[in-house]
Amino acid sequence: MIDQLPRWVWVAGGALSFAAGLMNAVGLLAFGAEAVTHLTGTTTLVAGHVGFGRWDSALHLLGILGAFCIGAVFSGWLIRDEHLRLGRRYSVALWIKALLVLAATQAFLWREPAAYYLLASAVGLQNAMATTFSGAVMRTSHLSGMFTDLAIYLGHALRGLPVERKRIAVCLLVIGGFSSGALVGAWGMRWIGPEVLLVAATIAAGLAIAHALRPAPRAGKV
């Protein structure tokens, strides 16, 4: 599968990883201090709040979890199962993600809790979209799997086993993109505030336009 990934998805994967890191940094550094790109920590916090009887906090985090899943569900409904087949649906998904991020930006400026739900739904949509296209090779919104895969490949290399360089490249692309985006998000929150999310919205819109302008593939070519 990884050998079939076209150049377009490498570029888009790096850009979307950058956007995800930026969005998560904003979520963590904004008024609510909550992550939006990974569900493991959020699920643990839900359990912790329930254990201590903090029901309002638990319900808020459940809203973030639900919003992420709704975004992913919508992506699955819209794009279906189009592995390695770029179609109009991907452009539509990217435009919707851009609109969700714009709405989240305004909600953060108003300090509305709904900001987290809007941003989480945008991330869920993005991650499901990238996962569908790449056949689960490239997940752009969280790094646990990428770090795990990278460590496995390095372990194989230490044993002298063959390792596909492209697999290592995917891990480094997502990790580097996400980390760079988080840094830009942190700088943006320090100097301009939640408006730094406009960078993530612009990335989504730019990819949607670039995809729409791509020439149609020749018959028989992915």
Secondary structure in CASP SS format (residue, H / E / C, confidence):
PFRMAT SS
TARGET T0000
AUTHOR 0000-0000-0000
METHOD secondary structure of the structure
MODEL  1
M C 1.00
I H 1.00
D H 1.00
Q H 1.00
L C 1.00
P C 1.00
R H 1.00
W H 1.00
V H 1.00
W H 1.00
V H 1.00
A H 1.00
G H 1.00
G H 1.00
A H 1.00
L H 1.00
S H 1.00
F H 1.00
A H 1.00
A H 1.00
G H 1.00
L H 1.00
M H 1.00
N H 1.00
A H 1.00
V H 1.00
G H 1.00
L H 1.00
L H 1.00
A C 1.00
F C 1.00
G C 1.00
A C 1.00
E C 1.00
A C 1.00
V C 1.00
T C 1.00
H C 1.00
L H 1.00
T H 1.00
G H 1.00
T H 1.00
T H 1.00
T H 1.00
L H 1.00
V H 1.00
A H 1.00
G H 1.00
H H 1.00
V H 1.00
G H 1.00
F C 1.00
G C 1.00
R C 1.00
W H 1.00
D H 1.00
S H 1.00
A H 1.00
L H 1.00
H H 1.00
L H 1.00
L H 1.00
G H 1.00
I H 1.00
L H 1.00
G H 1.00
A H 1.00
F H 1.00
C H 1.00
I H 1.00
G H 1.00
A H 1.00
V H 1.00
F H 1.00
S H 1.00
G H 1.00
W H 1.00
L H 1.00
I H 1.00
R C 1.00
D C 1.00
E C 1.00
H C 1.00
L C 1.00
R C 1.00
L C 1.00
G C 1.00
R H 1.00
R H 1.00
Y H 1.00
S H 1.00
V H 1.00
A H 1.00
L H 1.00
W H 1.00
I H 1.00
K H 1.00
A H 1.00
L H 1.00
L H 1.00
V H 1.00
L H 1.00
A H 1.00
A H 1.00
T H 1.00
Q H 1.00
A H 1.00
F H 1.00
L H 1.00
W C 1.00
R C 1.00
E C 1.00
P C 1.00
A H 1.00
A H 1.00
Y H 1.00
Y H 1.00
L H 1.00
L H 1.00
A H 1.00
S H 1.00
A H 1.00
V H 1.00
G H 1.00
L H 1.00
Q H 1.00
N H 1.00
A H 1.00
M H 1.00
A H 1.00
T H 1.00
T H 1.00
F H 1.00
S H 1.00
G C 1.00
A C 1.00
V C 1.00
M C 1.00
R C 1.00
T C 1.00
S C 1.00
H C 1.00
L C 1.00
S H 1.00
G H 1.00
M H 1.00
F H 1.00
T H 1.00
D H 1.00
L H 1.00
A H 1.00
I H 1.00
Y H 1.00
L H 1.00
G H 1.00
H H 1.00
A H 1.00
L H 1.00
R C 1.00
G C 1.00
L C 1.00
P C 1.00
V C 1.00
E C 1.00
R H 1.00
K H 1.00
R H 1.00
I H 1.00
A H 1.00
V H 1.00
C H 1.00
L H 1.00
L H 1.00
V H 1.00
I H 1.00
G H 1.00
G H 1.00
F H 1.00
S H 1.00
S H 1.00
G H 1.00
A H 1.00
L H 1.00
V H 1.00
G H 1.00
A H 1.00
W H 1.00
G H 1.00
M H 1.00
R H 1.00
W H 1.00
I C 1.00
G C 1.00
P H 1.00
E H 1.00
V H 1.00
L H 1.00
L H 1.00
V H 1.00
A H 1.00
A H 1.00
T H 1.00
I H 1.00
A H 1.00
A H 1.00
G H 1.00
L H 1.00
A H 1.00
I H 1.00
A H 1.00
H H 1.00
A H 1.00
L H 1.00
R C 1.00
P C 1.00
A C 1.00
P C 1.00
R C 1.00
A C 1.00
G C 1.00
K C 1.00
V C 1.00
END
